[in-house]
Amino acid sequence: MSDSIIRVLPEHLANQIAAGEVVQRPSSVVKELLENALDAEASRIELIVEEAGRALIQLVDDGMGMSPEDLEMAFERHATSKLSRADDLFALRTMGFRGEALASIASVASIEADSRRIQDEAGCFLKIEGGKKTDQGSVARAVGTSIKVRNLFFNVPARRAFLKSDAVEFRHIGDEFNRVALSRPDRAFRLYHNKHIVHSLDPSGLRMRISQLFGTAKDEQLVPVEETTDWVSISGFVGKPQTAKRSRGEQFLFVNKRFVKSSVVHSAIASAFEGLLADGYFPAYFLFLEIEPSKIDVNIHPTKTEIKFEDDASVFRLVRVSVRHALGRNNIAPSIDFELDANSFPSLAPGSPRPVAPNIRVNPNFNPFSEPQSPAPAQAMRYATEPEPYFENGRLWSADETRASRALLRIGEFVFFERNNSLCALEPARIFFERTFRTEMSRWEGGSILSQQLLYPQELPFRAADLDRLAEMLPGLRMLGYDIDLDPKQGAVMQGTPTGIEAHEAAEFLELWLDEPLHEPDSERLWFGRKLALAQRKSASMHFGNSELELSELMRVLESWNWCERDALGRRMWVQFEPGEISEQFEK
């Protein structure tokens, strides 16, 4: 008997492991089928989805079709018509090339495929169940191909259990559909979900295709980009600075018509917008790069969305200059002289402070009839020694309060103070968050939900794939104070927002939350409460200063919570340093 512990995996298990790299969720199947249809030179493509891909994903195209032999071979591992030798990897003009996608899909689903070439009198069909062929033959059909993927992950229950709600999964499907539809505006696309049409896109130009997918209001927000050199050309659009958002949902980069992600290009675009966007905001862009295939490498990741350029530095400079020039032509940024060196274009000097709006502070307790007080230069360091009360900052302080916790120093976002002969530090922002969270939770417990109605209802520019997810979140959003009307045809209209949040910010927070599904249904109320508290903290115009009155309020809030150390997110709100700990630092 052999002592060997290394063995070859069974074929069906090896296929399921390989499928895990390529087929992660229904949207992965959608991506592969759409790209195969494009490689087949289809001019009209229909995508039919049921139950967000769990029950059915069907793709119908009018492409070149396949012979019976090719249809059967297409579902074999490492079978492809795109490559014949290693050098072909650096001359790719097709979307697919590995020959893994259909075999991986077939190993974890039930497949019904039929196809016909123009030169054939009849078509052919093939059925596969969990990677094993069950039936094949001839069929009457038009030129093209149809592939039905049913019961995805039926034989991998653990993977199926990891799928999110239908709304979340269909949102991912919508993202993949948008990417492919944007990459080929000259092709017609249809998307159906549960027998309802979501998108019907006729052949058009890129600008029209963007408007079809993201709303007609997007058209006037686009700035055209167009530059050509002897080794690469750049075309497409970037969004105007005022349309920037806190999420990256409208950033699309295509290299040789393939959707990719590139930190080099993203950094170049961010650099072009430097000085035009507030911190935490991202510009929209829909950019196409055409470059010699030998100058790039797309064989980096199984999803083929990662890319490596042969010359990152040149790509960075060209993209930055092209976008900056486009903004300059539209009077959005200083115009650029292309005869100058790319590194000499104006931008904020490294380390220079970013312009900020003036912060105007008002003391609500100011009393013009009280006796004026002249604060001592080192008032924050002063301790009261006299037992009698005194008047300061519009308030009468008792002797006990003057000896209570007093501010010593503020450094950045932190405040240091003395408590019980120890040095303590707190972050006012976390106190603000916790107070808002507790306030909202108490309102919900008491059935008191505050909402501010908008004078002019605001249309929410969400994609069709987002509406199902928004409908799923609607009960929780109403708990926050959102008043939203949903209509499958009209879209989403916001009638009211939670108190304390501006309308445009309320819409931005919604877009961020769409990508964060709830993991524990029982914690929905807590989840939304934390999100609202964070949102109000970000949008609050009030910032705690160094005045004794505000700091005293912070101390009082902590005391009312019995000096609770952690907020609702589990973060520490304040820390204490004992004298002994400080002394030890001087002994080191």
N, C-alpha and C positions, 0 to 999 in steps of 0.2 A: 504493500500500500504506500502510495507516494505521500511525502510530508509537505508537498508544495501547497502554499496557501494563496497563490496568485492564479486566477483563472479568467478565461474570456467570458465576458458578460453575454447572456442570451441576447439575440438580435432585437427582440421586442423591448427589452429593458434598455439596451443601448439607444434605441430610437427614442424612447421616452425621455431619456436623459438629454439627448441632443435637442429634443423638442423644447425642453425647459430653457434652452439658451435663445431659441428663436421665437417660440410661442409662449409669451408670458401672460397674455390676456386676450380677449376677443379682438381688441384693436390691433394686435400683432398679426392676426390672420388677415384682417382688412388691409393692412399695409402691404403684405406680400401679394395678395390677390390683385390689388389695384396696380401695383408695380408690374406684375406679370402681364396685365392687360395692356399697359402702355408699351411694354417691350414687344407685344404682339401687334403693335401699330393700330390699335383700336381707335376709332373716331368717336364712338358712343359707348359709354360705360354706365351700367346700372348696378347699384349696390343695394341689396335688400336685406334688412336685418330684423330679427324678431327677438324680443326679450333681451335686448342689448347684446345679442350675439350668443347667448347661452343656447337658445333653441335653434337658430338658423342664421347663417351668414351666406348669402348667395351673391355671386358676381356674374353678370351677363355682359359680354362684349361682342363687338362685330369685327374682331381682329382676324388675323390670317388663319386661325384654326390649327388643328393638329390631325395627323393621320392616326389610325388605331395603334400603330407601333409607338409613335411619339407620346400619345396620351397615356399609355401604360408605362412607358419609360419615365415620364415626367414625375411620377410618384416614387421613383427609386432614389435612394440616397446618393448624393454626389453626381446626379445625372443632370447635365445642363447643355444648352446649345450655345452658351455665351463664351465658353473658354475651351481651348484645346491644348494650350501650353502655358507655362508660367509667365512668359512675357506678355500674354494677353491681359494680365492683371493691370498693366500700366498703359493699356490702350482701350479701356472700357468706355463704351458709350451707352450701355444698357443699365437698367436699374438693378436687376438681379444678375448673379454670376456664380454663386456657390453651389447651387443645386441641392440645397438642404430644406428650403421652406416647405414645399408641397409634401415631401416625405415626412417632415416633422409634424405637419398639420394632420396628415393621414394617420399617424400613429396614436393620436389622442382624440380622434373624432370619427364620425361616420361621413364618408365622402360619396357624392353622386356627381360625376362629371360627364359631360357630353360635348362633342366638338365636331366641326366640319370645315374642311378646306374648300376653296372655290373650285378646285379642279376635281373634287370628289362628288359623285352622284348622291351618296348618302353619308350621314355622319356616323360617329361611333360613340358608345357610352361605356362607362366603367364605374363599378361600385366597390368601395373599400371600407372595411369595418375594423377599426383599431389597427391599421397597418396591413391587414390581410385582404387580398382581392376576393370578392364574393361573387361578382357577376360582370360580364362584359358582352358587347354585341354591337349591332347596327341600330341606327335610329334616324328618323327623318327630322331634319332641322335646318335652319338657315346657317349661312356662313358665320363662323365665330365660335365662341366657347362659353359654356355655362358651368360653374362649379358651385355645388351646394355643400356647405360644411354644417352638419347637424350635431347636436349634443356634444359640444366641445368639452373636453376633459371628462367624458363619461367614465373612462377607465383609470382616471387619476383623481379620485375624490378629494385628496388633500389639496391639490392645486385648484380644483373647482371651489373648495370651501374658502379659499383666499380671495375670491372675486368679491368686489364691493357691490353696492346696490346697482340696479339697472340704470339709474340716473348717472351715477359716477362712471360706469363702464361705457355708457353711450356717449358721454362727454369725451372720453378717450377715443372712441370711434370717430366722433365728429372732428377731433383734432387731426387724426390721420387722413380723413377725407379732405379736410381743408388744405392740408399740405400738398396732397397729390393734385387736387383741383387747381391750386395756385400754380403749381409747377407746369401745368399744361392748359393755359386759358384757351387755347385753340381747339380743345376737345370738349365734347358734351358729356356732362355727368348728371346722374340722378341718384338721390339717396332716399330710401324708404325705411321707416321704422314702424313696426307693428301696423303695417298696411297704410300708413299715412306718409305722404310725401314731405320730406324735410327740405330738400334742395332740388331745384330743377335749373340746371346751368347750361345755357346754350353757348356755343363757341363765341369768344369775344376777345378783347384786348385785356391786358393785365389790370388796368385801372378799373374797367367794368367788372372783372372777376372779383377784385377786392371789394367793390361796392356790393356785389351780389352776396358775398359771404359775410361781410361785416357791417352792412347797412349803407344806404345811400349817403348818409351824413359823412361817411369816411372820405368821400371823393374830394371834397373841398379842403380836407386836412392833409392831403398828400403833397409832398414836394418831390418832383422828378429828379432822378439821379441818372446821368448818362456820361460815361467816359470810356474811351477805347485807347489801348496801347498796343504795341506789337506783340505782346505775350498774354494779355488778359483784357477782357472787356467787362465793364460793370454797368448794369442797368437796373431800373426798378424805382422804388419810392421809399422815402422816409417820412415819418409823421412830423408835423409841426411841434415845436416844444410844448405848446399849451395842451397838446393831446397826450403827453406822456402819462404813464400810469405807474402804480406801485408794483405791478406784476409784469412778467415778461411774456404774457400771452399773445402779444401781437408782434413777435419778432420772428421773421422768416428769412432764412438764408438758403439759397439754392446754388450749388456749384455744378455746372453742366446739367442743370435741370433736376438735380438730386437734392432733396432736403437734407441739410447737414447742420451740425452744431460746431462752431469754431470759436474758441476763446480769443484767437487772434483777431478775427473780424469783429467780434463783439467789442473787444477793447478799443479797436480802431474807431468804431462808430461812437462809443461812449466818449472817446477823446475828441471827436469832431463836435459833439454836443457840449463839451466842457464849458462851464460858465452860463449855459442856457437852461439847465434843469436844476431843480431843487434836489437836495440829497434824498436818496431813497426812491427816486423816480426813474423810469426806464423809457427810452423812446421807442416808438413803433418803427419797424422797417420791413420792407419786402424787397430784398435785393437778390439779383442774379449775377453770378460770376461765371463767365465762360473762359476756360483755361485749358491748355493742352493736357490731355489725360496723363501724359508721362510726368507732369509736374506735380501731381497729387497722388495720395495713397488713401483709398477708401476701404482697404481690406484690414481694418483695425479692430472693429467690433462686429459681433454677429448681426446687429440691427442695421449696420452700414450707415449710421448717422454720424459717426466720428470721422474726421478727415484730417490729414496732415499735408501741409504745403511744403514743397521743396525749399521755398524761400519765404519764411514767415515774415521777415522784416520788410521785404518789398511789398508783400500783400498788405501789411499793416499800413504802410505809408500811403499806398495807392488808395485804399479804401477811405482812410482818414481824409486825404486831400479831396477825393471825389465828393464825399458827403459834405465836407466843409464848403466846398465850392458851390454845391447845390443850394445849401442854406444861404450862402452869400448872394447868389443870383436872385433869390426870392426875398432879399432884404431881411433875412432872419439872423444872419451873422455877417461879420465883415467879409467883403468879397476877397477872393484869393487870386493872386497873380501866379499863374502856373509856370512862369519863367524863373520864379524864386525857388530856392531849395525847399524841399518839403518840410525840413526841420525848422525853417525860419518863420513859419506861419504863426500869427499871434495866438496866444492862449494865456491863461492865467499862469503866472510864474509859480514854479514848485514851492510849496510851503506858504504861498500868499493866502490870506484869509478870504473865504468866500463871502460875497456881499450878502448881508442879511437885513431884513426889515427892522426898523427901530422898535425897541421894546419900551412901550410907554407904561409906566406903573402908576397906579392910583391908590392912595391910602383911603379906604372907605370909612375909617374911623377918625379922619381929620376933623378937628373942631376949630373953626376960625376964631371962636370967642374965648378959647382957653389961653392960658398964659403960654407964650412961646417958650419952647425948650431948645437949648443949644446942645446938641449931642456932643459928648466928649470925643476926641479923635479916636481913642481906643475903647469906645463904649462896649464893643463885643467882648473885650477882655476884662471889663470891670465887674466886680462883685460888690453888692450892697452890703455895707457893714452896719449902717444905721437901722435900728429896729422899726422906725416909723415908715409908713407907706409913702410912696412918691408917685408923681404923674409922669408918664412917658409914653410917647407914640399914641397919644389920644386915649390912653387907658390908665386907670388907677391901679397900681400894683401893690400887693400886700407885702409885708416883711417876709412872710414865708415863701412867697413866689420869687422874690429877689434872690433868695438863697437856693431856689429849686434849680432844676436843670437849665443851664444857660449856655448859649453858643460860644464856643471858643474860636472856631475857624471853619471856613468853607473852602473846600478845594474841589473844583470842578462840580460834579453832581453830588458830592457828599458833604455832609455837615457833621462836624465833630463837636461834642459837648461833654459836660461832666455830669455823672450820675452816681451817687453813692460812693464818692471818692474814687471813681473809675472813669477812664476815658472811653466814650462811646461814639459810634459813627452810624449814621443812617442815610438812606437815599430817599429824598422826598418823593420822587416819582413812584416808588413802590408803595408809599403810604397813600398817595393819590389813587393808585390802581386799586388797592385793597378797600379803601373807603368807597370808591365807585362800585366795586363788586358787591360789597355788603349792602349798599343802598339799593342796587337793582334786585338783589335776592330778597330783601325785605319787602320791596314793592310787589314782587311776584307772589310772595307768601300772603300778602294782604290783598292781592287781587287788584293792585293799583298799577297800571301800565301807562306810562307817560309817552305821548307821541306828539310831535309838532307837525301840523299839516302844512303842506307846501302851497303857496299862492299859485304857482304854476307847476302842475304835475310834470315830472321828468321822465322821459323815455329812457329805459336802460338798454344800452347797445349790446345786448347779449346775443350770442350766436344761438341758432335753433337748438343745437345740442346742449346748451346750458339751461334751457327752460325746464327740462325734466328735473335736473338737479335743483334748480331754484324752487320748483314746486315741492320737492321733497323737504326742503329747508323751511318752507313758508310758515308752518306752525311755530317753529322756534323763532323765526324772524319777527313774527307778530308779538311774541313774548317780549322782544326787545323794544318794540315800538315802531317797527317798520309797517307801513301800510302800502302793500303792493298788489296791483291787479295783474293777473296773468291771463293771456289769451293766446292760444296756439297760433293764430294768424296775425294778431296785432303785436304780439310780443309782451314785454313787461313794462309796466308804467308805475312809477313810485309816486304815491299820493302823500306820504308822510314819512318822517324819519324819527329815530330815537332823539330824545331831547339832548341838546349839547353837541350835536354833530351836524356840520354843514351838509347840504344835499349832495354836492359833488364828492365829498369824502365818504358819505354813507354809501354811494354807488361804488366807490373804489374798494371799500371794505368788503362789499358783497362779492366783488370779483375775486378778491383774495380768498374768501371763505369757500368759494365754489370748489377749490382744489383741496380742501381739508375735510374729508368725510369723517363722520362720527364713528368712533371705534366701539363705543359702549352706549347702546340705546338708552340705558337707564340714566346716563349722565348728560343727556341732551341739555337740560336746564343749566347745569353747571358749565357745560361747554360754551353755550351761547352767552352766559353771564361773564365768563372770562374774556371772551372775544369782545364783547361790548365794552368792558372795563378797559381793555388794552386800546380799543379804538378811541374811546373818549380821552384816554391819556395822551394819545398821539395828536389828537386834534385840539386839545386844550390850549388856550392862549395864556393861561395863568402859569407862572413859574414862581416857585418859592424863592424868596430873596434872603437877605441876611438880617432882616429886621427882627427884633426880639418878639414882636407880636406874632408874626407868622411862625416862628420857631416854637413859641410857647403853645400855639395851636397844635403843632405836630406832637409836642410832648403830651398834650392833653388827650389827643386821639389815641396815642399809644397806651397811655394810662387807662383810658376807658376800655381798651382791649386787653387789659392786664399784661401789658408789655408783650403781646403775642410776637413771637420771633419770625414767623413765616407767613407769607401771603398765600392767596388761593392757588398760585402756581408752584408753591413749594419753595419760593425764593426767600432768603433771609432779608428781613426789613431793617434790622439793626444788629450791630455787633458790639461787644464790650471787651475792653482790654484792661485787665487787672494791673495795678501798679507793679506787681512782681514780674509780669510778663514783659513790661517795658524795661524794667531794671535789668532783666536778663540780656536784652539786646545790647546794653552798654558794656556788659561783661565779656561779650564775644570778641 
